[in-house]
Amino acid sequence: MEAAIIVIVLLFVFAFLRVPIAISLAVSSIVGLYMVDFSLNTVIQKMFTGVNSTTLMAIPGFVFAGLIMAKGGISKYLIECIRSWVGHTKGGLSVVTVITCMIFAAISGSSPATAAAIGAIMIPMMVKAGYEKSYSMGLVAAAGTLGILIPPSIPLILYGSVSEQSTGRLFSAGILPGILLGFALIVYAVIVAHRKNYGGLPKVPLKDRWLPTLRATWGLVMPVLILGSIYTGIVTPTEASFLAALYAIIISILVYREMTWSQFVEITKESINTTSMIFLIIAAALVFGMFLTTEQVPQDFAAWVSDSGFNKWTFLIIVSLLFFVLGMFLEPTAIILITLPILLPIISALEIDVIHFAIIMVVNMELGMITPPVGLNLFVVSGITGEKVEKVIKGVIPFFMIFIIVLILIIIFPQISLFLT
């Protein structure tokens, strides 16, 4: 127990000093293992064998595909298509933003990538049409979180790896909750538009809508290609990720012709940096898991919950609050890898469906993505607009209640998550 306390204290100290989470986890865990006379010779081996996983190889594929989409013209033509159909309605640009985020999410698996790709185009367009800038930034930050809920989702891939659940089933579980949250955001955006008189763009004649629709077809087909190939069993999620990347490269270079060689090199570098960060966190979290197992922290925590007489509803409320707090300081990858090994025995003991719990966990993490002080989407939107983070936070606050309502519905009605699995 003494070692566990020291590890927790070290984690807080490192967090206060703004040490990267991967370094914080690895160093504090190694100190803890050293204190309990654990053989440190196995640490490096555990780090390498842990990331040597076919399932985890889907992560670089979807990261790469998402970046190519964002910078190769696919996201731009998707926006033009949806704008031509609904951009003229009251709050139409809000609807365009959310729908495009949903489509982009169904390809990229990443919230920051979704917020950056859509926000760079839609925020200036919304401001020009008379929308408040803080509201526009808040909407993009909130809708961008759909990137980790609507499949393919990088957090769900990690969840499946840790919990040994089918990635395909987890992806299926994220579809209806993702659509529900997207629909809720659209309804709220339309209500706000009517209340604040946010108009749309000039109506595009019907005959002029088909050209942008035809151009966007390549991007619209992409989610069908990825998810359809997974659910029909033609490819695994890992194979689908690289199929998506190859498809995006071909469309961006040969069809749209909007990606130069220098852009491709930059995209490759960025995807390597992002993937390296994720895998370093995974490797460090595996060492942390070794420490937890050695100290029997999951078993002790499960026994405490059992002795406290918590039912599954009380547990889900407490865990949701825990995820909310953790989301204020950590990114989803770290939260899954730190908490899930501890929580799995309790989930089993309380007879909570592991797939259902995955969706509850991810929706909580979506809230974390837009919660200060370290909500990642807040900084992404701040970066692409050049505005202070405080202004983005002001715009995103009204969307909190939407997320909480959807989270409550998902907790109360498990079939929202489980119907398609």
Salt bridges, closest charged atoms under 4 A:
GLU132 OE2 - LYS196 NZ 3.66
ASP208 OD1 - LYS207 NZ 3.47
GLU258 OE2 - LYS76 NZ 2.88
GLU266 OE2 - LYS269 NZ 3.89
GLU270 OE1 - LYS71 NZ 2.74
GLU387 OE2 - LYS133 NZ 3.00
GLU387 OE2 - LYS391 NZ 3.91
